[in-house]
Amino acid sequence: METKRVLNSNRKSGIVLVLLAGVCWSLSGIIFRWIEAASPWQVLFFRSTSLFIFLTVILLFRYRTAALSALQCKIKPAVIGGGCLGIAFTGYILALDLTTVANAMFVLAAAPFFSAIIVRILLNERITRYTWYAMLLAAIGLTIMTNGEIQSGGGAGNFAALIAALGFSGMTISLRYQKNIDTLPTILYGSVFASVFALAGIILSQDNLLLLPMDLIYSISLGIFQIGFGFLLFIAGARHLLAVELTLLSLTEIIVGPILVWIGVGEIPTTATIIGGGIIVSAIILVAICGAVDSQSSKHKSKPAS
Protein backbone atom coordinates (compact mmCIF):
# COMPACT_ATOMS: atom_id res chain seq x y z
CA MET A 1 0.00 0.00 0.00
CA GLU A 2 2.82 2.38 0.92
CA THR A 3 4.60 1.59 -2.38
CA LYS A 4 1.42 2.28 -4.34
CA ARG A 5 0.98 5.60 -2.54
CA VAL A 6 4.55 6.60 -3.40
CA LEU A 7 4.05 5.63 -7.06
CA ASN A 8 0.84 7.69 -7.26
CA SER A 9 2.61 10.65 -5.64
CA ASN A 10 5.51 10.35 -8.11
CA ARG A 11 3.09 10.15 -11.03
CA LYS A 12 1.27 13.31 -9.89
CA SER A 13 4.60 15.08 -9.54
CA GLY A 14 5.60 13.86 -13.00
CA ILE A 15 2.41 15.27 -14.54
CA VAL A 16 2.99 18.67 -12.91
CA LEU A 17 6.64 18.77 -13.98
CA VAL A 18 5.93 17.86 -17.62
CA LEU A 19 3.05 20.35 -17.77
CA LEU A 20 5.38 23.06 -16.43
CA ALA A 21 7.98 22.04 -19.03
CA GLY A 22 5.38 22.52 -21.76
CA VAL A 23 4.51 25.95 -20.36
CA CYS A 24 8.21 26.92 -20.39
CA TRP A 25 8.56 25.82 -24.01
CA SER A 26 5.36 27.65 -24.97
CA LEU A 27 6.89 30.98 -23.90
CA SER A 28 9.22 31.14 -26.93
CA GLY A 29 6.64 32.90 -29.10
CA ILE A 30 5.54 35.60 -26.69
CA ILE A 31 9.12 36.36 -25.55
CA PHE A 32 10.28 36.60 -29.17
CA ARG A 33 7.42 39.00 -29.94
CA TRP A 34 8.46 41.19 -27.00
CA ILE A 35 11.91 41.68 -28.55
CA GLU A 36 12.00 45.17 -30.01
CA ALA A 37 14.95 45.55 -32.38
CA ALA A 38 17.25 42.50 -32.34
CA SER A 39 17.50 40.45 -35.53
CA PRO A 40 16.65 36.71 -35.45
CA TRP A 41 20.37 35.91 -35.82
CA GLN A 42 21.21 38.04 -32.78
CA VAL A 43 18.43 36.40 -30.77
CA LEU A 44 19.60 32.95 -31.83
CA PHE A 45 23.19 33.72 -30.85
CA PHE A 46 22.44 34.90 -27.32
CA ARG A 47 19.76 32.25 -26.84
CA SER A 48 22.20 29.50 -27.83
CA THR A 49 25.26 30.79 -25.95
CA SER A 50 23.26 31.31 -22.76
CA LEU A 51 21.85 27.78 -23.13
CA PHE A 52 25.41 26.48 -23.58
CA ILE A 53 26.59 28.20 -20.39
CA PHE A 54 23.53 26.99 -18.45
CA LEU A 55 23.96 23.37 -19.58
CA THR A 56 27.71 23.47 -18.92
CA VAL A 57 27.02 24.46 -15.31
CA ILE A 58 24.44 21.65 -14.98
CA LEU A 59 26.86 19.16 -16.57
CA LEU A 60 29.68 20.13 -14.20
CA PHE A 61 27.34 19.98 -11.20
CA ARG A 62 26.01 16.57 -12.23
CA TYR A 63 29.27 14.86 -13.25
CA ARG A 64 31.95 17.03 -11.61
CA THR A 65 35.34 15.57 -12.63
CA ALA A 66 33.66 13.07 -14.99
CA ALA A 67 32.05 15.82 -17.13
CA LEU A 68 34.53 15.37 -19.99
CA SER A 69 33.90 11.62 -20.03
CA ALA A 70 30.14 12.25 -20.23
CA LEU A 71 30.68 14.50 -23.27
CA GLN A 72 32.81 11.85 -24.97
CA CYS A 73 30.40 8.95 -24.33
CA LYS A 74 28.97 7.85 -27.71
CA ILE A 75 30.27 11.10 -29.10
CA LYS A 76 29.49 10.43 -32.78
CA PRO A 77 25.68 10.09 -32.47
CA ALA A 78 25.69 12.86 -29.84
CA VAL A 79 27.47 15.29 -32.18
CA ILE A 80 25.27 14.31 -35.14
CA GLY A 81 22.19 14.77 -32.97
CA GLY A 82 23.57 18.08 -31.75
CA GLY A 83 24.07 19.23 -35.35
CA CYS A 84 20.46 18.35 -36.17
CA LEU A 85 19.30 20.16 -33.03
CA GLY A 86 21.37 23.21 -34.01
CA ILE A 87 19.55 23.24 -37.36
CA ALA A 88 16.23 22.89 -35.51
CA PHE A 89 17.00 25.80 -33.17
CA THR A 90 17.98 27.96 -36.16
CA GLY A 91 14.95 27.06 -38.26
CA TYR A 92 12.57 27.68 -35.37
CA ILE A 93 13.83 31.18 -34.58
CA LEU A 94 13.72 32.10 -38.28
CA ALA A 95 10.18 30.68 -38.47
CA LEU A 96 9.07 32.86 -35.54
CA ASP A 97 10.44 35.86 -37.43
CA LEU A 98 8.77 34.97 -40.74
CA THR A 99 5.36 33.60 -39.74
CA THR A 100 2.90 33.49 -36.87
CA VAL A 101 3.75 31.65 -33.66
CA ALA A 102 0.81 29.30 -34.20
CA ASN A 103 2.04 28.37 -37.67
CA ALA A 104 5.60 27.74 -36.49
CA MET A 105 4.50 25.61 -33.53
CA PHE A 106 1.94 23.53 -35.40
CA VAL A 107 4.41 22.70 -38.20
CA LEU A 108 7.03 21.81 -35.59
CA ALA A 109 4.52 19.49 -33.92
CA ALA A 110 4.63 17.27 -37.02
CA ALA A 111 8.28 16.34 -36.31
CA PRO A 112 7.44 12.81 -34.96
CA PHE A 113 5.86 11.91 -38.30
CA PHE A 114 8.98 13.01 -40.18
CA SER A 115 10.97 10.81 -37.78
CA ALA A 116 8.78 7.82 -38.63
CA ILE A 117 9.33 8.33 -42.36
CA ILE A 118 13.10 8.79 -42.00
CA VAL A 119 13.41 5.68 -39.80
CA ARG A 120 11.37 3.72 -42.35
CA ILE A 121 13.74 4.77 -45.15
CA LEU A 122 17.03 4.41 -43.27
CA LEU A 123 16.32 1.47 -40.96
CA ASN A 124 13.42 -0.19 -42.80
CA GLU A 125 11.34 -0.18 -39.63
CA ARG A 126 7.69 -1.07 -39.88
CA ILE A 127 5.18 1.75 -39.52
CA THR A 128 1.89 0.74 -37.91
CA ARG A 129 -1.35 1.24 -39.77
CA TYR A 130 -2.61 3.86 -37.31
CA THR A 131 0.66 5.79 -37.71
CA TRP A 132 0.14 5.86 -41.51
CA TYR A 133 -3.39 7.23 -40.93
CA ALA A 134 -2.02 9.82 -38.51
CA MET A 135 0.72 10.84 -40.96
CA LEU A 136 -1.90 11.27 -43.68
CA LEU A 137 -3.90 13.49 -41.31
CA ALA A 138 -0.77 15.50 -40.46
CA ALA A 139 0.05 15.90 -44.17
CA ILE A 140 -3.46 17.23 -44.80
CA GLY A 141 -3.06 19.67 -41.92
CA LEU A 142 0.33 20.86 -43.17
CA THR A 143 -1.06 21.30 -46.71
CA ILE A 144 -3.96 23.42 -45.46
CA MET A 145 -1.60 25.60 -43.39
CA THR A 146 1.01 25.97 -46.15
CA ASN A 147 -1.57 26.84 -48.81
CA GLY A 148 -3.11 29.42 -46.50
CA GLU A 149 0.31 30.94 -45.82
CA ILE A 150 1.28 31.10 -49.50
CA GLN A 151 -2.05 32.65 -50.47
CA SER A 152 -1.50 35.35 -47.86
CA GLY A 153 1.90 36.18 -49.38
CA GLY A 154 4.10 34.11 -47.08
CA GLY A 155 5.58 30.63 -47.19
CA ALA A 156 9.18 31.23 -46.08
CA GLY A 157 8.15 30.89 -42.43
CA ASN A 158 6.54 27.51 -43.05
CA PHE A 159 9.68 26.37 -44.89
CA ALA A 160 11.87 27.42 -41.93
CA ALA A 161 9.53 25.58 -39.54
CA LEU A 162 9.73 22.46 -41.74
CA ILE A 163 13.53 22.63 -41.61
CA ALA A 164 13.26 22.90 -37.82
CA ALA A 165 10.92 19.89 -37.69
CA LEU A 166 13.35 17.83 -39.80
CA GLY A 167 16.18 18.90 -37.48
CA PHE A 168 14.28 17.74 -34.41
CA SER A 169 13.51 14.47 -36.21
CA GLY A 170 17.21 13.90 -36.88
CA MET A 171 18.02 14.61 -33.24
CA THR A 172 15.32 12.18 -32.07
CA ILE A 173 16.69 9.41 -34.30
CA SER A 174 20.25 10.02 -33.04
CA LEU A 175 19.02 9.53 -29.47
CA ARG A 176 18.03 5.97 -30.37
CA TYR A 177 21.72 5.19 -30.67
CA GLN A 178 22.29 6.60 -27.19
CA LYS A 179 20.00 4.37 -25.14
CA ASN A 180 20.44 4.71 -21.39
CA ILE A 181 22.81 7.63 -22.04
CA ASP A 182 22.25 11.16 -20.70
CA THR A 183 20.79 13.41 -23.45
CA LEU A 184 22.35 16.51 -21.90
CA PRO A 185 25.55 16.36 -24.05
CA THR A 186 23.47 16.20 -27.26
CA ILE A 187 21.59 19.36 -26.30
CA LEU A 188 24.88 20.98 -25.29
CA TYR A 189 26.35 20.20 -28.72
CA GLY A 190 23.15 21.55 -30.27
CA SER A 191 23.65 24.89 -28.52
CA VAL A 192 27.23 25.04 -29.88
CA PHE A 193 26.10 24.37 -33.47
CA ALA A 194 23.28 26.93 -33.18
CA SER A 195 25.73 29.52 -31.85
CA VAL A 196 28.02 28.94 -34.84
CA PHE A 197 25.09 29.17 -37.29
CA ALA A 198 23.94 32.38 -35.61
CA LEU A 199 27.42 33.91 -35.74
CA ALA A 200 27.66 33.06 -39.45
CA GLY A 201 24.24 34.69 -40.01
CA ILE A 202 25.33 37.82 -38.13
CA ILE A 203 28.52 38.10 -40.20
CA LEU A 204 26.76 37.49 -43.54
CA SER A 205 24.02 40.01 -42.71
CA GLN A 206 26.70 42.51 -41.59
CA ASP A 207 25.09 42.75 -38.18
CA ASN A 208 26.73 43.02 -34.75
CA LEU A 209 26.38 41.70 -31.19
CA LEU A 210 25.03 44.94 -29.71
CA LEU A 211 21.49 44.62 -28.40
CA LEU A 212 19.12 46.80 -26.44
CA PRO A 213 19.28 45.82 -22.74
CA MET A 214 15.76 44.34 -22.69
CA ASP A 215 16.31 42.52 -25.99
CA LEU A 216 19.42 40.96 -24.48
CA ILE A 217 17.51 39.89 -21.35
CA TYR A 218 14.72 38.36 -23.43
CA SER A 219 17.21 36.52 -25.68
CA ILE A 220 19.10 35.10 -22.72
CA SER A 221 15.85 34.07 -21.01
CA LEU A 222 14.94 32.10 -24.15
CA GLY A 223 18.09 30.04 -23.62
CA ILE A 224 18.22 29.61 -19.86
CA PHE A 225 14.56 29.57 -18.86
CA GLN A 226 12.52 28.67 -21.94
CA ILE A 227 14.73 25.79 -23.21
CA GLY A 228 17.16 24.96 -20.40
CA PHE A 229 14.83 25.00 -17.40
CA GLY A 230 12.03 23.45 -19.48
CA PHE A 231 14.34 20.60 -20.43
CA LEU A 232 15.26 19.91 -16.79
CA LEU A 233 11.59 19.87 -15.75
CA PHE A 234 10.70 17.47 -18.58
CA ILE A 235 13.54 15.05 -17.73
CA ALA A 236 12.58 15.11 -14.04
CA GLY A 237 8.93 14.36 -14.80
CA ALA A 238 9.38 11.93 -17.72
CA ARG A 239 10.78 9.11 -15.58
CA HIS A 240 7.44 8.80 -13.73
CA LEU A 241 5.09 8.78 -16.76
CA LEU A 242 4.11 6.58 -19.68
CA ALA A 243 5.03 7.51 -23.26
CA VAL A 244 1.40 8.29 -24.14
CA GLU A 245 1.16 10.63 -21.16
CA LEU A 246 4.35 12.42 -22.18
CA THR A 247 3.06 12.89 -25.74
CA LEU A 248 -0.29 14.28 -24.65
CA LEU A 249 1.05 16.47 -21.85
CA SER A 250 3.72 17.90 -24.19
CA LEU A 251 0.91 19.28 -26.36
CA THR A 252 0.71 22.03 -23.73
CA GLU A 253 3.44 23.84 -25.67
CA ILE A 254 1.62 24.12 -29.01
CA ILE A 255 -1.74 24.87 -27.38
CA VAL A 256 -0.60 27.48 -24.84
CA GLY A 257 1.97 29.17 -27.13
CA PRO A 258 -0.49 30.60 -29.70
CA ILE A 259 -2.91 31.59 -26.93
CA LEU A 260 -0.21 33.60 -25.14
CA VAL A 261 0.66 35.66 -28.23
CA TRP A 262 -3.04 36.11 -28.98
CA ILE A 263 -3.63 37.54 -25.50
CA GLY A 264 -0.26 39.25 -25.11
CA VAL A 265 0.31 40.96 -28.47
CA GLY A 266 -2.94 40.41 -30.36
CA GLU A 267 -1.47 37.97 -32.90
CA ILE A 268 -4.45 36.05 -34.24
CA PRO A 269 -3.75 32.91 -36.33
CA THR A 270 -5.46 32.56 -39.69
CA THR A 271 -8.40 30.22 -40.20
CA ALA A 272 -6.16 27.92 -42.28
CA THR A 273 -3.65 27.74 -39.42
CA ILE A 274 -6.34 26.89 -36.85
CA ILE A 275 -7.88 24.18 -39.06
CA GLY A 276 -4.54 22.71 -40.17
CA GLY A 277 -3.08 22.90 -36.67
CA GLY A 278 -6.14 21.24 -35.20
CA ILE A 279 -5.77 18.36 -37.66
CA ILE A 280 -2.07 17.93 -36.72
CA VAL A 281 -2.90 17.90 -33.00
CA SER A 282 -5.62 15.30 -33.67
CA ALA A 283 -3.07 13.16 -35.52
CA ILE A 284 -0.68 13.31 -32.54
CA ILE A 285 -3.46 12.34 -30.11
CA LEU A 286 -4.45 9.44 -32.44
CA VAL A 287 -0.90 8.03 -32.44
CA ALA A 288 -0.51 8.47 -28.67
CA ILE A 289 -3.77 6.71 -27.78
CA CYS A 290 -3.47 3.93 -30.39
CA GLY A 291 0.14 3.36 -29.35
CA ALA A 292 -0.90 2.97 -25.72
CA VAL A 293 -3.69 0.52 -26.64
CA ASP A 294 -1.32 -1.44 -28.90
CA SER A 295 1.28 -1.62 -26.12
CA GLN A 296 -1.27 -2.91 -23.60
CA SER A 297 -2.51 -5.54 -26.08
CA SER A 298 1.04 -6.74 -26.66
CA LYS A 299 1.63 -7.08 -22.91
CA HIS A 300 -1.55 -9.18 -22.45
CA LYS A 301 -0.62 -11.45 -25.37
CA SER A 302 2.87 -12.01 -23.99
CA LYS A 303 1.58 -13.13 -20.58
CA PRO A 304 1.71 -16.95 -20.16
CA ALA A 305 -1.58 -18.71 -19.63
CA SER A 306 -2.12 -19.74 -16.01
N, C-alpha and C positions, 0 to 999 in steps of 0.2 A: 504493500500500500504506500509506504514511504517513497519507494522507488518510482512508483507511478505518479505520485504528487510532484516529485522533483522533475520528472520528464515533462509533465504538463506545464510546470513553471518555466522550464527551459524553452518549451515550444512557444509559450506566450511571449517570452523575452525575445525569441527569434523573430516572431512576427513583428513586434514593435521595432526591432533593430533594422529589419529589411525594409519596412515601411519608411522609416526615417532615412535610410539610404536612398530610397526612391525620391523622397522629398528633396534631399541634398542634390541629387542629379537633376531634378526638375528645375532647379534654380538657374541653370546655365542660360536659359533664354532671357529671363527678366534681368539678370545681372548684365548680360551682354547689351541689352537694350538701354540700360542705364548709362553705359559708357558714352561719353560725349564726343570725343574727338579722335581717339586712338584708332588706328587702322586694324583690320583683322590680323595682319601679320604681327603687329606690336602686341595685341592682346594674346595671340597664340604664344609668342615668345615668353612673356612674363607669366602666363598661365603654366607653361611647360617647365620653365626653370624653377618656379616656386614649387611645383609638384615634385620636381627632382630633389630639391632641398628637403622638402617634407618627408619624402619616402626614404631618403638617405638617412635622416635622423631616426625614422622608425626602424630601418634595417639595422643600424648600429645598435639601437636599443634592444632589438630582438635577438640579434646574433652576437653582438659585441665583437670579440676577436675573430669569430668565425664568419664575419660579414662577407669577406672576400671569397671564401669558399662557397657561400650561398649564391653569390653572383656567378660563380664559375660552374655551378651544378647544372648539367644539361644546357650548356651555354648556347649551343647552336639553335635549338628550337626556341630558346628564350629570346635570343637576339632577333631571329626571324619574326617571332610573335611581336616583339617590341617594335620592329620596323613596320609591321602591319598596323599596330596600334598608333604609331606616329602618323601614319597616313590617315587613319581614322580621326585622330585628334585634329589634324589639319583640315580635312574635308568638312568636319562638323562645324568648325569655327567659320570657315568660308561659307558654308550653307546658311548659318545664322545671319551672315552679312548680306546674303543674296536672296533669301526667301523668308517666309514667315517661320516663326518658331514651330508652329504646329506642323507645317510641311516638313521641316527638317527632322523633327522628332518622329513623325509617322513613317517617313522613309527609312530612317535609322532602325525603327522597330522591326523592319523586314529582314534584318541581318541574319537571324537564325535560318531563314529559308535559303538564303544565299549559301550559308554554311552547308546545308543539306545537299545542295546541288554540287558544290565543290567537292565534298567528301564522296559523293556518288561518282564523279568523274575521276578523281585522283585515286581513291581507295576502293572503288567499285562496291561501296556499301549499299545494302538494300534500303530503299525508302518505303516506309509503310504507306498503305493506301490512303489513310486519313491525312498523312503528311502531304501527299500529292494533291489531295483536295484543298488542303489549307494553303499550299503554295499557289494553286490556281486562284483561290480567293485573294491572296496577297497580291498576285500579279494584276488581277482586275482592279484592286484598290490603288496600286501604284500607277496603273494606266489612267485611271480617272483623275488622280492627283496631277500627274505629269501633263495630261492634255489640258487640264484647267489652268495650270501654270503657264504653259506655252501660249494658250489663247489670250492670257492676260499680259503677254509680253515678256514673260520670264522663261525659266527653264534651266538656267545656269545653276541656280540654287539647288534644284532637284538633282542635277548631275553631281554636284559637290556632295550632297547627302548620300547619293548612291555610292560614290567613291568611299565615303566614310563607312557605310554599311559593309562594303566589301572588305575594307580594312579590319573592321571588327570581326568579320567572318574568318579572315586569315588568322587573326590573333586567337580566336576560339579554337580553331583547328590545331594550332601550334600547342595549345595547352593540353591537348590529348596525348602529346608525346612527353608531357611532364607530369604524369599521374603521381599523386602523393608528393608533389614538389610544390613549395611555396610559389604563388603567382606574383609575389611582390617584385622580384627581379625583372620579370617580363614588363610590368607596368613602369618600372624604373627605366628600363631601356627605351620604352615607348616615349617617355618624357624627354629623353636625350635626343631621339630621332626627331620628335616634334620641334624641339628647340632649334635643331640644325635646319629643318625645313623653314621655320619661321625666320631665322637669321638670313637664310638665302632669299626669302621673299622680301625682307626689309631692304637688303642690298640691291636686289633687282628693281624694286620700286623706288629706289633712292630715298628711302625713309630713314628714320633715326630711332634711337631708344629713349627719346625724351617724351614723357607723358605728363598730362595733367595729374596732380596729386590724387584726385578721386578716381581717375581712370586707372592709375597704377594700383590703387587699393582694390578696385573691382577686379582687375586682371589677376592679381595675386590671389584674391579670394576664390576665383574660379579654379585655381590650381590646388590650393591648400584645403579649402572647405568643400567646394562643390564636387571635386573628383576625389581628392585624397581622403578626407574625412568620410565621405560617402562610401568609398571602397572599404575602409576599416569597419564601418557599421555593417556593411553587407557580409563581409567575411565572418564577422562575429556572430551574425544571425543565421547565416546559411547552414552552419553545422547542425542546427537544431530542427531544420525543416526539410520537407520532401521537395523533389525537383519541381513538381507541379505547383506547389505553394510558392516557391521562389519565382517561377515564371509569372504567375498571376499577380503576386505582390509587387514585382518589379514593374508592372504596368503603371504603377503610381507615377513614375517619371513622365510617361508620354500623355497621361491624363491631366496631371496637375500642371505640367509645364505650360501648355497653351492657355490654361485657365488663368495662370498667374500673369502672363503678358496681356491677356484680355482685360483683366481687372486693373493691372498696374499701369499699362501704357496705352490701353485702348486698341491693341492689335487684334483685329477680328479675322479669323481664318475664313477663306472662301468656302462656298458651298461644296465645291469639288473636293477641297481638302478635308472637310468634315465627313463627307460620304466615303471618300477613299480611305481616310484614316480609320473610320469606324469599321470598314471591311477588313483592314489589316489587323486591327485589335481583335476582331471576331475570329480571324484565322489563327492568331496566337492562342486565344482561349480554347479553340477547337483542338489544337495540337496538345496543349497542356492537359486538358481533361481526358482526351482519348489516350494519351500516353500513360496517364495514371491508371485508367481502366485496363489498358493492355498489360501494364506491369503487374497489376493485381491478379489478372487472369493467369499470367505466366507463373506467378508464385503458387497459385492454387493447383495448377496442373503439375507442378514439380513436386508437390507434397506426396509422399508415399501413402498408399492406401493402408488404413489401419484395420 
